[in-house]
Amino acid sequence: MNVLRVENLRFAYDREPVLQGVNLEVDEHEFVAVIGPNGGGKSTLLKLIMGELLPDEGTITVLGKSPRQAREEIGYVPQNTNVNLDFPIRVLDVVMMGNPKQHLEAANWWERLFPVRYNSLEKRCAYTTLQKVGMEAYLDRRIGELSGGQRQRVMIARALCAHPRLLILDEPTSSIDVEGQKQIYALLKELSRDLTVLVVSHDLSVITEYADKAVYVNRSSYTHDLRRSPIHLQQPEGEHFCEIELMQMLAEKTCDCEHHAGKKEES
Amino acid sequence: MEILHYTFMQNALIAGILVSLAAGIIGSLIVVNRLVFLTGGVAHSSYGGIGMAIYFGLPIFLGASLFTVATALLLAWLTFKKRHLSDTYIGLIWAVGMAIGVIFVDLTPGYNTDLMSYLFGSILAVQHSDLWFMGALLAMVLFAVHHWYREFLAISYDSDYAALRGIPTGRFYTLLLILSALTVVIAIKVVGLILVLALMTIPTHIASHRSSTLYGMMMLSALLAALFTLIGLWLSYRYDLTSGACIILAAATGLIMESLWRWLRSRQIRN
């Protein structure tokens, strides 16, 4: 079953389209990496998938519904740039932010009078969600005391708290060392057994080891199935050179796709 | 203990505690949301409300409350989506509010009340009726923060994510500015509108190092604010000094002592 289906998508902020002729299909339990150059439209594509923007042309279907209708079933991990590390907040508080309605659903009238305290059901939910990311021992720790990788795991737990079917992450490893990146991607791979994972990433050398599909987005899009033809970037010539090669290869394929789409429109 | 026999001192102490609760709780939200100078703009513009209340013969608290809430609403509307222009709007509201106050006081015939008491606070200025008004405003502040604690926590920590989870961030941003406006009004007679900002930030800054939750920070800030207010009021009575300035200097001394203690501890740990 398609969890996400994007067909012939076009979107422009002004006249010049940011995205044109974008097609994408993501099946259940797939781990998909969205890659591409800066300014290529990756973040815009995410906003469209989450229903923050509306397409000019084409359709987006998330779990058989429009993105806005499916919002409750999408978990989102934003890029971690604006978080204040001095903020007095515990891991438990952050995780519970992922599901603000749970308090009202579960609490009796007495518990509802004291929103400062978490009821037992909420605590249990936070604990089991943190278990999934291996952070249950840090429930009462202040978030500013954690390392970058640990904080990112907590942010993933926050997104998992509302039991989403599609998990979207925007550059989840942007400020983490290579070892930490590998751990995060291994965790996401494991999570993709229960849900569908879509990651925007620049860490090509790492993500191509874990993802099922790589979607190259640069105005148009090209999907490369990594299960059928894996890309091995650990070559003797040097990692950086290979990344550029991969980007070039995907860019050429994207141009081909755009060219075909243009021809179709003309005919 | 003789000072407690005077009615004006009893009023001042009760007012001091009411102010400390409001300043500690709202101050914590202001600091974590980085809205200190926005609140400063609201605080100073309240002078416009005081001037208008004097001119029209209205109760000062009522005039200041209505004017500051209106200012808070205007600032919320202007700055919510244009945070980068906040500085400009704050400067504008700050100066225009004060100018309105000065003009209305100038226009009031035969006016001779001591305006300094509103700028820097005066323990003698607190009347019994003022306590009821301050108490009512504090009750509104406490109810709002307690009832919407999770929403305030969510928008303060990660506003974008809160919006994604369906929390109306614009409404809570506006409510937060209204609550800070009410806190300014509560504090006008005790610390004055110029010094209120310090009472909302100094105890909060100390508490931020010693709390692991926002709720804990609010409680500790309120306790510290109460302690500094009581010390400041005593100094003000003992040496016949302006109450607001004494309270702020007591708080500043507390901050210096706490910073020194932390510095010494970090040196000890390193060694």
Chai-1 contact restraints between the chains, C-beta under 6 A:
chainA,res_idxA,chainB,res_idxB,connection_type,confidence,min_distance_angstrom,max_distance_angstrom,comment,restraint_id
A,Y76,B,L164,contact,1.0,0.0,6.0,A-B,restraint_1
A,F87,B,V32,contact,1.0,0.0,6.0,A-B,restraint_2
A,F87,B,Y157,contact,1.0,0.0,6.0,A-B,restraint_3
A,P88,B,S208,contact,1.0,0.0,6.0,A-B,restraint_4
A,P88,B,S211,contact,1.0,0.0,6.0,A-B,restraint_5
A,P88,B,S212,contact,1.0,0.0,6.0,A-B,restraint_6
A,P88,B,T213,contact,1.0,0.0,6.0,A-B,restraint_7
A,P88,B,L214,contact,1.0,0.0,6.0,A-B,restraint_8
A,P88,B,M217,contact,1.0,0.0,6.0,A-B,restraint_9
A,I89,B,Y157,contact,1.0,0.0,6.0,A-B,restraint_10
A,R90,B,S212,contact,1.0,0.0,6.0,A-B,restraint_11
A,M97,B,A154,contact,1.0,0.0,6.0,A-B,restraint_12
A,P100,B,R165,contact,1.0,0.0,6.0,A-B,restraint_13
A,P115,B,Y149,contact,1.0,0.0,6.0,A-B,restraint_14
A,P115,B,R150,contact,1.0,0.0,6.0,A-B,restraint_15
A,V116,B,Y149,contact,1.0,0.0,6.0,A-B,restraint_16
A,V116,B,Y215,contact,1.0,0.0,6.0,A-B,restraint_17
A,R142,B,S212,contact,1.0,0.0,6.0,A-B,restraint_18
